[in-house]
Amino acid sequence: MKIQKQLTEKIKEAMKSKDVLALKALRALKSAFMLVNTERGGEELSDEEELKIVQKQVKQRKDSAL
């Protein structure tokens, strides 16, 4: 399953369980995916590209926490 589809499912789960922290993080990640998709003109991302986006977002969150 593509990471973006998994992300959508996780967002739904977080909304149902009212997990605000997880929901905020997942929405930020989805926003990053949407930004890249928009820049590419709606072109579908490969699994490798999706993984790079996730890694970049994780690094940004870790750096901002310090």
Steps between C-alpha positions, in 0.01 A plus 500: 500500500628846413615715789248770413210255527631371832530859616136569417394193698714603798347848492152347516606281793651797685184702447283219635721449805535878549880475508580867443878463498502219244242679289711815489810306392312299239339809352840669473630197315200497268558867432859426398378234257243736353763772456731269306208370290403857413856589405512200266167577337313210658751237392483190719795449733697178519532313828861614525404866457226467759747350744742789443222748580422315824867494598534871426197583715627285788836677487330841499290409804804370689701812419219732606458314830857580598 
